[in-house]
Amino acid sequence: MVYQKIILIGQATIALNILKNLLEYRHFICVISYKPHNLCILKTFCQSNKLSYQSYEDSAPLSEFLYSLNSKTLIISANNNYIFPNNILSKTNLKIINFHNALLPLHKGVNAPIWSIYNQEKTTGITWHLVSCELDSGDIIIQKEIPLSPDINSFKLIQLLMELGLEAFLEIKQDLLNDTLSSTPMPKSLLNPHKSNDLPNSGFLEIEWEKEKISAFLRSMDSGGIMPKPKIHLCKMEYFIIKYSIDKPISGSILLSKNNIHMLLGGGGAR
């Protein structure tokens, strides 16, 4: 290993599993969480294993810390919302790689699996890439592609892609640590990155859609709390879609069904 320091910045299971696969370098590792969840699994793991851990709620002190690094440092960004500023990216002693849960240059930005499902794409995958000044546009290190099941929801897809991301990381691990990785330029794209407040069809289901599109919309919004509850306009009223089922009836007080897709509605406020 040629690096004097390894920084892992991220959250969720992919960051944790990458950390577990780097424990042989524990004395070189510093783990960072940026705006972590209340029950941060990285923090708990680091405390249990006496690993260096830092948490930041604001970007400015984190940027100051990264800028202060003078040794040859590898930074691994995995499920991380911190945007590296240009003065960090210009430091020649830092090598920064990032995990993205889509086949870049498709679906740059956040919540990529949600858009893959909503767009009814046939395949999806993951990308490890170098971090550059333009968001999700650095040279590609490795990509892995899988078929996109027609019945998967975004919560399950997010988990599946994190597993695929770990698999890819283990393939590049030794070359990464030896600084012998090869990469290819990312193809250009005119598509704008997805923002955190972007929702498929602004979060509303259209009742005139065909079955396949209704299914894709509902499954894309079924994200385990990442996305808000989907909504629908009916008879000048706005409802939440609290629960749905495809090809299996459900019970409840306010039900809507179309093409054997069943939805339990709540709310009912005027538009």
C-alpha positions in Angstrom: 0.0 0.0 0.0 1.4 3.3 -1.1 -0.8 5.6 0.9 0.0 7.1 4.3 -3.7 7.7 5.1 -7.1 6.3 4.1 -10.2 8.3 4.6 -13.6 6.6 4.2 -16.5 9.1 4.0 -20.0 7.8 3.7 -22.9 6.0 5.3 -25.0 2.9 5.1 -24.1 -0.7 4.5 -21.7 -0.2 1.6 -19.5 2.2 3.6 -19.6 -0.3 6.5 -18.7 -3.3 4.4 -15.9 -1.4 2.7 -14.5 -0.5 6.1 -14.7 -4.2 7.2 -12.6 -5.1 4.1 -10.0 -2.5 5.0 -9.4 -3.4 8.6 -6.0 -4.8 7.9 -5.0 -1.1 7.4 -6.8 0.0 10.5 -3.9 2.2 11.7 -4.1 4.2 8.5 -7.9 4.7 8.4 -10.0 7.6 9.4 -13.8 7.2 9.0 -16.0 10.3 8.4 -19.7 10.7 8.4 -21.2 13.9 6.8 -24.6 14.7 8.2 -25.1 11.2 9.6 -28.4 9.6 10.6 -29.2 9.4 14.3 -28.4 5.7 14.3 -25.2 5.7 12.4 -23.9 2.2 11.9 -20.4 3.5 11.0 -20.1 5.3 14.3 -21.2 2.3 16.3 -18.8 0.0 14.5 -15.9 2.4 14.9 -16.5 2.8 18.6 -16.7 -1.0 19.0 -13.5 -1.5 17.1 -11.5 1.5 18.4 -11.2 3.1 14.9 -10.7 6.8 14.3 -14.1 8.4 13.6 -15.2 12.0 12.9 -18.7 13.4 12.3 -19.5 16.7 10.5 -22.8 18.5 10.3 -21.5 21.4 8.1 -19.3 21.2 5.0 -16.9 24.1 6.0 -15.1 22.3 8.9 -14.9 19.1 6.9 -13.4 21.0 3.9 -10.9 22.6 6.3 -9.9 19.2 7.6 -9.4 17.7 4.1 -7.5 20.7 2.9 -5.1 20.4 5.8 -4.0 16.9 4.7 -0.4 17.0 3.4 0.4 13.2 3.3 -0.4 10.9 0.4 -4.1 10.1 1.1 -6.7 7.9 -0.5 -10.3 9.2 0.0 -13.1 6.7 -0.6 -16.6 8.2 -0.9 -19.4 5.7 -0.6 -23.0 6.8 -0.1 -21.8 10.3 0.7 -23.6 13.6 0.2 -20.6 15.9 0.8 -19.5 17.7 -2.4 -15.7 18.1 -2.6 -14.8 21.7 -3.4 -12.3 22.6 -6.1 -9.5 23.5 -3.7 -9.7 19.9 -2.3 -9.8 18.3 -5.7 -6.7 20.3 -6.8 -4.5 18.9 -4.1 -2.1 16.5 -5.8 -1.5 14.4 -2.7 -5.2 13.3 -2.6 -6.8 10.6 -4.7 -10.6 10.6 -4.4 -12.9 7.9 -5.7 -16.7 7.8 -5.5 -19.4 5.1 -5.6 -22.5 5.9 -7.7 -25.5 3.6 -7.9 -26.2 4.0 -11.6 -24.4 3.4 -14.9 -22.9 6.8 -15.4 -23.3 9.0 -17.2 -26.9 8.0 -16.8 -28.6 9.4 -13.7 -26.0 11.7 -12.2 -26.9 13.3 -8.9 -29.0 11.7 -6.1 -31.6 9.0 -5.9 -30.5 7.3 -9.2 -32.2 3.9 -8.5 -35.5 5.6 -8.2 -35.2 7.1 -11.7 -34.0 3.9 -13.2 -37.2 2.2 -12.0 -39.5 5.1 -13.0 -38.0 5.2 -16.5 -38.7 1.5 -16.9 -35.1 0.8 -17.9 -34.1 -2.8 -18.7 -30.7 -2.7 -17.0 -29.0 -0.7 -14.2 -25.8 -1.0 -12.3 -23.1 0.8 -10.4 -20.0 3.0 -11.2 -16.8 3.6 -9.2 -15.2 6.8 -10.6 -12.6 9.4 -9.9 -14.0 12.6 -8.4 -13.7 15.7 -10.6 -14.9 19.3 -10.5 -18.1 18.4 -12.4 -20.6 16.3 -10.4 -20.4 12.5 -11.2 -18.3 13.1 -14.3 -14.8 11.9 -13.3 -13.0 9.0 -15.2 -14.7 5.6 -14.8 -12.7 3.0 -12.8 -15.2 0.1 -13.0 -18.8 -0.5 -13.8 -21.1 -3.4 -13.2 -24.4 -4.0 -14.9 -27.4 -6.1 -13.9 -30.9 -6.6 -15.4 -33.6 -4.5 -13.8 -36.4 -6.7 -12.5 -39.9 -5.5 -13.6 -41.2 -6.0 -10.0 -38.4 -4.6 -7.8 -39.0 -1.5 -5.7 -36.4 1.2 -5.1 -35.7 0.2 -1.5 -34.7 -3.3 -2.6 -32.8 -2.0 -5.6 -30.7 0.4 -3.4 -29.7 -2.5 -1.3 -28.9 -4.7 -4.3 -26.7 -2.0 -5.8 -24.8 -1.4 -2.6 -23.9 -5.2 -2.7 -22.9 -4.8 -6.3 -20.8 -1.8 -5.4 -18.9 -3.7 -2.7 -18.3 -6.6 -5.2 -16.8 -4.1 -7.6 -14.7 -2.4 -4.9 -13.1 -5.8 -3.9 -12.1 -6.3 -7.5 -10.2 -3.0 -7.7 -9.0 -3.0 -4.1 -5.4 -4.0 -4.6 -4.8 -1.8 -7.6 -6.5 1.1 -5.7 -4.2 0.7 -2.7 -1.2 0.4 -4.9 -2.2 3.4 -7.0 -2.1 1.4 -10.2 -5.7 1.8 -11.2 -6.5 2.4 -14.9 -9.6 4.5 -15.8 -11.5 5.6 -18.9 -13.0 9.1 -19.6 -16.6 9.3 -18.8 -18.9 9.8 -21.9 -20.4 13.3 -22.2 -24.0 13.7 -21.2 -26.5 16.6 -21.7 -28.8 15.3 -19.0 -29.0 17.4 -15.8 -28.1 15.7 -12.5 -31.1 14.7 -10.3 -31.6 16.9 -7.3 -32.7 15.8 -3.9 -36.1 17.5 -4.2 -36.8 16.0 -7.7 -39.7 13.5 -7.7 -41.0 11.3 -10.5 -43.9 13.2 -12.1 -43.6 15.7 -9.2 -44.7 12.9 -6.8 -48.2 12.4 -8.4 -49.7 9.4 -10.0 -51.8 9.9 -13.1 -54.8 7.6 -13.2 -54.9 7.5 -17.0 -51.5 5.9 -17.1 -51.2 2.3 -18.3 -50.5 -0.5 -15.8 -46.8 -0.7 -16.5 -46.3 3.0 -15.9 -48.4 3.0 -12.7 -46.4 0.1 -11.4 -43.1 1.7 -12.2 -44.2 5.0 -10.5 -45.4 3.2 -7.3 -42.3 1.0 -7.1 -39.9 4.0 -7.7 -41.5 5.9 -4.8 -41.4 2.8 -2.6 -38.0 3.6 -1.1 -38.2 2.9 2.6 -38.6 6.5 3.6 -36.1 8.2 1.2 -39.0 9.5 -0.9 -42.3 11.0 0.4 -45.5 9.1 0.0 -46.8 9.3 -3.5 -50.0 11.3 -4.2 -52.9 11.4 -6.5 -55.6 13.9 -7.6 -59.2 12.6 -7.6 -62.4 14.6 -7.9 -60.7 17.9 -6.9 -59.2 16.2 -3.9 -55.6 15.3 -3.1 -54.8 11.9 -1.5 -51.7 10.1 -0.3 -51.2 6.6 -1.6 -50.5 4.9 1.8 -50.1 1.4 0.5 -50.3 -0.4 -2.8 -50.3 -4.0 -4.2 -49.8 -5.3 -7.7 -52.1 -8.2 -8.6 -53.2 -8.9 -5.0 -56.2 -7.2 -3.4 -55.7 -5.2 -0.2 -58.3 -4.0 2.4 -59.0 -0.5 3.7 -61.5 2.3 3.9 -60.5 4.3 0.8 -59.4 2.0 -2.1 -58.6 2.7 -5.7 -57.9 0.0 -8.2 -56.9 0.0 -11.9 -55.6 -2.8 -14.0 -55.3 -5.0 -10.9 -53.1 -2.5 -9.1 -54.7 -1.7 -5.8 -54.0 1.4 -3.7 -55.0 2.4 -0.2 -55.6 6.2 0.0 -55.4 8.6 2.9 -55.8 12.3 3.4 -58.3 13.7 1.1 -57.7 17.5 1.3 -59.0 19.9 -1.3 -56.6 20.8 -4.1 
